[in-house]
Amino acid sequence: MILRPQFLTAFALCCVAVGLSACSQSPGGHAAGSDIVTASPSQAAAPVVVAARMVCRLIADNPDSAVAQVRGADGAASVVAGGRSYWLFGDTIRNGPGGRQDVVPAAVATSTDVEGKDCVRLDFKKSAGVAQPLFPPAEETTAWPDGTLVLDDGSIVFYMVKVRRDSPFAWHVSSVGLGRVAAGSTDGARTAETIWDANSGFGDRLAGARSPVRDGADVIVYLRTERGANYVARAPIDRLADVGAYTYWDGTRWQPRPQAAQPIWAAPEGAEGLPADNGVSVTFDDASGKWLAMYNGQLATVAVRTAEHPWGPWSEPVTWLDCRPLVEDVYPYCYSAEVHKELSSHDPSTLYVTFSSQKPYDVTLVELHLGVAIHEWKDAGGALRFAAASPGAGFTDQGVSFYASGRQVDGLAPVSVSGDGTYTIRPPTVPGAPAFYVYASADGGAIHTQPVYRWRRDSQEALSVRDRPGWDRGGIAFYVVCPRLTADNAACG
């Protein structure tokens, strides 16, 4: 588990101890922030997802899970080393002797499967046919691998989050250390028990260290505190186990003391003191040439921000996915979102992302399709066209009107434009290249949609999700994705 430890880790281990069905009641409902995020589609700086498909559950739908006696897990960061991928899980439930359920603090599986569209075939580390931990347990109550990085020699390092129990229902992260897996092995070794702990100077207890990325000879890692602040730390790659080697970003420069660190963005906590997220997963997006930070907004959605540098400054968020339609109604609905680049390399417009949930206690793999910005174009005579690129000479760009798909995706309908500039959904069998692809009706699943209205003035027709002063609003032409949700994840911002 990589959540707010005093509450959510106890909640997860309660499920293990008394049976998953006993924890089916959501402890707090879905969290809600205090402010509404208001932004037009033209302000979206991050890539926009226009369609999503649930592929599978990594545990329930993997044959080797049954072989290894694994019933549930969370986490699931993946890295590629030596021609195969390593999937590192957090607390993993397995069948034990006499019908009891055991918890493996940190399981690991390997795979050579890089095709995400039909799930991922995993092979768990086992002994006598039963799943085994990545690294040996010690005096802590539980521990799991958090941020993971492949080194030049093919070995893997991971930040190790260690949790202690204060009472049956009070847990906290006691420290964050470092571990290492030798090249070609699945046996982790504990190399540093403590890099940070409650006395490290952040003003709050750390809850994790996620998503280490290379920056030349340095490694940048993203630290999260229990109250929901995300910080950036940096250290030379050969001194990751040395706390004295780390510096911390204060928004302007790197500072030697954690007390100087500033959050990478303001993130209000959720309702009833629950966390707004559980840390970020940062990757470099080859298509845009920017860094992408993905996180679980209010532990209910998958949201992203972008930046020119891995330390920021970060753009405003764009919502990619609402997790709630894909899981049962138990908070947290999703956490530990991860992009798996080894599965997403075949097509830059398709990404494969995982997130963890409480019920089912499993990791869900989803296929996401990135869209294109549909601009409004106007010629000298006032004629309007709507397309991703200029429709021809003489047209000027009036800005982004909405987001749609530039190719056929299951669930989306093609849109044609007539000679008079009218855009209509057409049957898929009609020949010719569509202008773009949209939703024919409001989507009630993981993608939130909003209506695009027909606006009329004189003989002109315009398409927009926003009001157009001086124009009359007609009927709904079609539906498109909502790139921003209100802070309670309930409506389009």
C-alpha positions in Angstrom: 0.0 0.0 0.0 1.2 3.5 -0.8 -1.4 5.6 0.9 -1.9 7.7 4.0 -0.5 5.1 6.4 -2.3 5.9 9.7 -5.7 5.3 8.1 -5.5 3.6 4.8 -2.8 1.0 5.4 -4.7 -0.1 8.5 -7.8 -0.3 6.4 -6.1 -2.5 3.8 -4.5 -4.8 6.4 -7.9 -5.0 8.2 -9.2 -6.5 5.0 -6.5 -9.1 5.0 -7.0 -10.0 8.6 -10.8 -10.3 8.7 -11.6 -11.1 5.0 -12.1 -8.7 2.1 -15.9 -8.6 2.4 -15.7 -7.2 5.9 -14.2 -4.0 4.6 -16.7 -3.4 1.8 -18.2 -0.3 3.4 -16.5 2.8 2.2 -15.0 4.6 5.2 -15.5 8.2 4.0 -17.2 8.3 0.6 -15.4 9.9 -2.3 -13.3 12.9 -1.3 -14.2 16.5 -2.3 -12.0 19.5 -2.5 -13.1 23.0 -1.7 -12.6 24.8 -5.1 -13.9 24.3 -8.6 -11.3 24.1 -11.2 -12.5 26.3 -14.0 -10.6 26.2 -17.3 -11.6 26.1 -21.0 -10.4 23.3 -23.3 -8.0 25.8 -24.9 -6.0 25.9 -21.7 -5.3 22.2 -21.5 -1.5 21.9 -21.6 -1.3 18.1 -21.0 -2.3 15.4 -23.5 -6.0 14.7 -23.4 -7.5 11.2 -23.3 -10.6 10.8 -25.4 -11.4 7.1 -24.9 -10.5 4.4 -22.4 -10.9 0.6 -22.2 -10.5 -1.6 -19.2 -8.1 -4.5 -20.3 -7.9 -6.7 -17.3 -7.0 -7.2 -13.6 -3.4 -8.1 -13.3 -4.0 -10.5 -10.4 -7.4 -12.0 -11.1 -6.8 -12.4 -14.8 -3.3 -13.8 -14.7 -2.9 -17.6 -14.8 0.3 -17.6 -12.7 -1.5 -15.8 -9.8 -3.5 -18.9 -9.1 -0.4 -21.0 -9.4 1.5 -18.8 -7.0 -1.5 -18.7 -4.6 -1.8 -14.9 -5.0 -5.3 -13.4 -4.4 -4.7 -9.7 -4.5 -2.0 -7.0 -4.7 -1.4 -3.3 -5.2 1.4 -1.1 -6.5 2.7 -2.5 -9.8 5.4 -0.2 -10.9 7.3 -1.8 -13.8 10.8 -1.4 -15.2 12.6 -3.1 -18.1 16.1 -4.7 -17.6 17.9 -7.3 -19.6 15.1 -7.8 -22.1 12.3 -8.4 -19.6 10.0 -6.3 -17.4 9.9 -6.5 -13.6 6.6 -5.7 -11.9 7.0 -4.8 -8.3 3.9 -5.0 -6.1 3.1 -3.7 -2.6 1.2 -5.7 0.0 0.3 -9.0 -1.7 -2.3 -11.4 -0.3 -1.6 -15.1 -0.8 -3.3 -18.3 0.4 -1.6 -19.8 3.4 -1.7 -23.2 5.3 -5.1 -24.2 6.7 -7.1 -21.8 4.7 -5.5 -18.7 6.2 -4.4 -15.7 4.2 -0.9 -14.4 4.4 0.5 -11.0 3.4 3.7 -10.9 1.3 5.0 -7.4 2.0 6.4 -7.0 -1.5 5.9 -9.4 -4.3 7.7 -9.4 -7.7 6.8 -10.8 -11.1 8.6 -10.8 -14.4 7.4 -10.8 -18.0 8.5 -10.7 -21.6 5.0 -9.7 -22.7 5.0 -6.2 -24.1 1.6 -6.3 -25.7 -0.8 -4.5 -23.4 -4.1 -4.8 -25.4 -4.8 -8.4 -24.1 -3.4 -8.1 -20.6 0.2 -8.9 -19.5 1.3 -12.4 -18.7 3.3 -12.4 -15.4 5.5 -15.0 -13.7 5.7 -14.5 -10.0 8.8 -15.2 -7.9 7.9 -18.4 -6.2 9.3 -21.0 -3.8 7.6 -24.4 -3.7 5.0 -23.0 -6.0 4.1 -20.1 -3.6 4.7 -16.4 -4.2 7.7 -15.0 -2.3 8.7 -11.5 -1.2 11.1 -9.3 -3.3 13.3 -8.6 -0.2 13.5 -10.2 3.2 11.3 -8.8 6.0 12.8 -7.2 9.1 11.5 -5.6 12.3 8.9 -3.5 10.5 5.2 -4.5 10.3 5.3 -4.4 6.5 7.3 -2.8 3.8 7.0 -2.4 0.0 9.0 -1.1 -2.9 8.0 2.4 -4.0 10.1 4.2 -6.7 12.1 1.9 -8.9 15.0 2.6 -11.3 17.2 0.5 -13.6 20.9 1.3 -13.3 23.4 1.1 -16.1 24.7 -2.3 -15.0 21.2 -3.8 -15.3 20.5 -3.9 -11.6 17.4 -2.3 -10.1 17.2 0.0 -7.1 14.0 0.7 -5.3 13.0 3.1 -2.4 11.8 0.9 0.4 8.8 2.2 2.5 8.7 0.7 6.0 5.5 0.7 8.0 5.1 0.2 11.8 2.0 -0.5 13.8 1.3 1.6 16.8 -2.0 -0.1 17.7 -4.3 -2.5 15.8 -5.8 0.5 13.8 -2.9 3.0 13.8 0.0 2.6 11.3 2.6 5.0 10.0 5.6 5.0 7.7 8.6 4.8 10.1 11.3 5.4 7.4 12.1 5.2 3.8 15.2 3.3 2.8 16.8 1.8 -0.3 17.1 -1.7 -1.8 18.8 -3.2 -4.8 18.1 -6.2 -7.1 21.1 -7.6 -8.9 20.9 -7.9 -12.7 18.9 -10.9 -13.8 17.7 -11.6 -10.2 14.4 -11.3 -8.4 16.1 -11.3 -5.0 16.2 -7.9 -3.4 18.7 -6.8 -0.8 18.2 -4.0 1.8 21.1 -1.6 1.2 20.0 1.4 3.4 17.4 1.0 6.2 16.8 4.7 6.6 17.3 7.7 4.3 14.4 9.7 5.6 12.2 9.3 8.7 9.9 11.4 10.9 12.8 13.6 12.0 14.0 14.5 8.5 12.7 18.0 8.6 9.8 18.1 6.1 7.4 19.3 8.8 5.4 16.2 8.3 6.1 12.4 8.2 7.0 11.1 4.8 4.6 8.6 3.2 6.7 7.5 0.2 9.4 8.1 -2.4 8.1 7.5 -5.9 9.1 7.6 -9.5 12.9 8.1 -9.6 14.1 9.5 -13.0 17.5 10.1 -14.5 18.8 13.6 -14.9 22.3 13.2 -16.3 24.5 11.8 -13.5 21.7 12.5 -11.0 18.5 10.9 -10.0 15.4 12.9 -9.2 12.8 11.3 -6.8 9.4 12.6 -5.7 8.7 12.5 -2.0 5.2 12.6 -0.5 4.2 13.5 3.0 1.1 12.2 4.9 -0.7 15.6 4.5 -0.4 15.4 0.7 2.5 17.6 -0.2 4.8 16.4 -3.0 8.4 17.4 -3.0 11.4 16.9 -5.4 14.7 15.6 -4.2 17.9 15.0 -6.2 21.1 13.0 -5.6 24.0 11.6 -7.6 23.2 8.2 -8.9 26.1 6.5 -7.1 25.0 8.0 -3.7 21.3 7.3 -3.5 21.7 5.6 -0.1 23.4 8.6 1.4 20.9 11.1 2.8 23.6 13.8 2.9 23.9 13.6 -0.9 20.3 14.8 -1.5 19.3 18.3 -2.3 15.7 19.6 -2.4 13.9 21.9 -4.9 12.5 25.1 -3.3 10.8 26.3 -6.5 13.8 28.2 -7.7 17.0 26.3 -6.8 18.3 23.2 -5.1 18.8 23.5 -1.4 20.7 21.1 1.0 18.1 21.0 3.7 14.6 19.4 3.5 13.2 22.3 5.5 13.7 24.5 2.4 11.7 22.2 0.0 8.5 23.6 -1.5 5.6 21.4 -2.8 5.6 21.0 -6.6 2.0 22.3 -6.6 -0.7 23.1 -4.1 -2.9 20.1 -3.5 -5.7 20.5 -0.9 -6.4 17.4 1.2 -9.6 15.5 0.6 -12.6 15.4 2.8 -12.4 14.3 6.5 -8.6 14.6 6.4 -8.1 12.0 3.7 -5.3 12.5 1.2 -5.8 14.3 -2.2 -3.4 11.8 -3.8 -0.7 9.3 -2.9 2.2 10.7 -4.9 3.1 11.1 -8.5 4.4 8.9 -11.3 6.7 10.9 -13.6 7.8 9.9 -17.1 9.2 11.7 -20.2 6.5 11.9 -22.9 8.3 11.4 -26.2 5.3 12.7 -28.3 5.2 16.1 -26.6 8.8 16.4 -25.5 7.6 17.2 -22.0 7.7 15.6 -18.6 4.4 14.1 -17.5 3.3 13.7 -13.9 0.4 11.4 -13.3 -1.4 11.0 -10.0 -4.8 10.0 -8.6 -6.9 13.1 -7.9 -8.8 12.7 -4.7 -7.9 9.0 -5.1 -10.8 8.7 -7.6 -9.4 9.8 -10.9 -6.2 9.6 -13.0 -5.0 13.2 -13.7 -1.8 14.5 -15.3 0.3 17.7 -15.5 3.2 18.5 -17.8 6.5 20.4 -17.4 9.6 21.3 -19.4 11.8 20.0 -16.5 11.2 17.1 -14.1 11.1 19.5 -11.2 8.5 21.8 -12.9 6.9 24.2 -13.0 3.9 22.1 -13.7 0.8 22.9 -15.8 -2.7 22.8 -14.6 -4.2 19.3 -14.4 -6.1 17.4 -17.1 -8.3 14.5 -16.1 -7.6 11.3 -18.0 -9.9 8.8 -16.4 -12.6 8.4 -13.7 -11.7 5.2 -11.9 -15.0 4.7 -10.1 -16.9 3.1 -12.9 -14.2 0.4 -13.1 -14.2 -0.6 -9.5 -16.6 -1.2 -6.6 -17.9 1.7 -4.5 -15.1 1.5 -1.8 -12.7 4.4 -1.1 -9.9 4.8 -2.1 -11.2 4.0 -5.6 -7.7 4.2 -7.2 -4.2 4.9 -6.2 -0.6 4.3 -7.3 -1.3 5.1 -11.0 1.6 4.1 -13.3 2.3 4.5 -17.0 3.9 1.4 -18.5 6.0 2.6 -21.3 7.1 -0.9 -22.4 3.4 -1.6 -23.2 2.9 1.8 -24.8 5.7 1.8 -27.3 3.9 0.5 -30.4 1.6 3.5 -30.9 2.3 7.0 -29.4 -1.5 7.7 -29.3 -2.2 4.7 -27.1 -1.0 4.4 -23.5 -1.3 1.6 -21.0 -1.8 2.6 -17.4 -2.5 0.7 -14.2 -4.1 1.8 -10.9 -4.7 0.0 -7.7 -8.0 -0.2 -5.8 -9.4 -1.5 -2.5 -12.2 -3.5 -3.9 -11.3 -5.5 -5.8 -7.9 -5.5 -4.1 -6.1 -5.7 -7.4 -4.3 -3.7 -10.1 -6.4 -2.7 -13.1 -4.8 -2.3 -16.5 -6.5 0.3 -18.8 -5.9 1.2 -22.5 -6.1 5.0 -23.0 -6.4 6.7 -26.4 -5.0 10.2 -26.7 -7.0 12.8 -28.7 -6.3 15.9 -30.8 -7.3 19.5 -30.3 -10.0 20.5 -32.7 -9.5 24.2 -33.5 -12.0 26.7 -34.9 -10.7 28.1 -38.2 -12.1 31.2 -39.9 -11.6 32.5 -43.4 -11.7 36.1 -44.6 -15.4 35.7 -45.5 -16.3 34.5 -42.0 -16.7 30.8 -42.9 -15.9 28.5 -40.0 -14.3 25.1 -40.1 -13.4 22.7 -37.3 -10.3 20.6 -37.6 -7.0 19.6 -36.0 -5.1 21.3 -38.7 -5.8 24.3 -41.0 -8.3 23.4 -43.7 -6.4 25.5 -46.2 -5.0 28.9 -47.2 -6.8 31.9 -45.9 -8.0 30.4 -42.6 -6.9 31.8 -39.3 -6.8 29.9 -36.0 -9.5 31.0 -33.5 -8.4 28.6 -30.8 -9.2 25.2 -29.5 -13.0 24.4 -29.5 -12.9 20.9 -28.1 -10.9 17.6 -28.1 -11.8 14.6 -30.2 -10.1 11.5 -31.7 -8.2 11.8 -34.9 -8.8 8.1 -35.7 -11.4 5.4 -35.3 -11.6 4.0 -31.7 -14.3 1.7 -30.4 -17.2 3.6 -29.0 -16.6 6.8 -31.1 -18.6 7.9 -34.1 -17.2 9.6 -37.3 -18.2 13.2 -38.1 -18.5 14.5 -41.6 -18.6 18.1 -42.8 -20.8 19.2 -45.7 -20.1 21.8 -48.3 -21.9 24.5 -46.2 -19.9 23.8 -43.1 -22.4 21.6 -41.3 -20.9 18.8 -39.1 -22.9 15.7 -38.5 -22.4 12.2 -37.2 -22.5 9.8 -40.2 -22.8 6.0 -40.5 -19.4 4.3 -40.4 -20.1 2.7 -43.8 -20.2 6.1 -45.6 -17.0 6.4 -47.7 -14.5 9.2 -47.3 -12.2 10.4 -44.5 -14.1 11.7 -41.4 -13.2 15.1 -40.0 -12.8 13.5 -36.5 -14.4 11.0 -34.1 -16.7 11.8 -31.1 -19.3 10.3 -28.8 -22.8 10.1 -30.3 -24.3 10.2 -26.8 -23.2 11.1 -23.3 -20.7 8.6 -21.9 -21.5 7.2 -18.5 -18.3 5.3 -18.0 -14.7 6.1 -17.1 -14.6 9.1 -19.6 -16.6 12.1 -18.6 -18.2 13.9 -21.6 -19.8 17.2 -22.3 -22.1 18.3 -25.1 -21.0 20.3 -28.1 -23.8 22.6 -29.2 -24.7 24.1 -32.5 -24.5 27.8 -32.3 -26.2 29.9 -35.1 -25.9 33.4 -36.3 -27.4 34.4 -39.6 -26.5 31.5 -41.9 -23.4 30.5 -40.0 -23.1 27.5 -37.7 -20.4 27.1 -35.0 -19.5 24.2 -32.7 -18.6 24.9 -29.1 -18.9 23.6 -25.6 -18.9 27.2 -24.3 -21.3 30.1 -24.6 -20.9 32.3 -27.7 -22.1 35.9 -27.0 -24.4 37.1 -29.8 -25.1 33.6 -31.1 -28.2 31.5 -30.6 -27.6 28.0 -29.1 -29.2 25.2 -31.0 -29.3 21.5 -30.3 -26.5 19.2 -29.3 -24.3 18.1 -32.2 -22.4 15.4 -30.3 -20.4 14.8 -27.2 -16.7 15.2 -26.5 -14.4 14.4 -23.6 -14.3 16.8 -20.6 -10.5 17.5 -19.9 -11.2 19.1 -16.5 -13.4 17.9 -13.7 -14.7 20.0 -10.8 -12.7 19.4 -7.6 -15.2 16.8 -6.5 -14.8 14.9 -9.8 -18.5 15.2 -10.5 -18.9 17.5 -13.4 -17.0 19.3 -16.2 -15.1 22.3 -14.9 
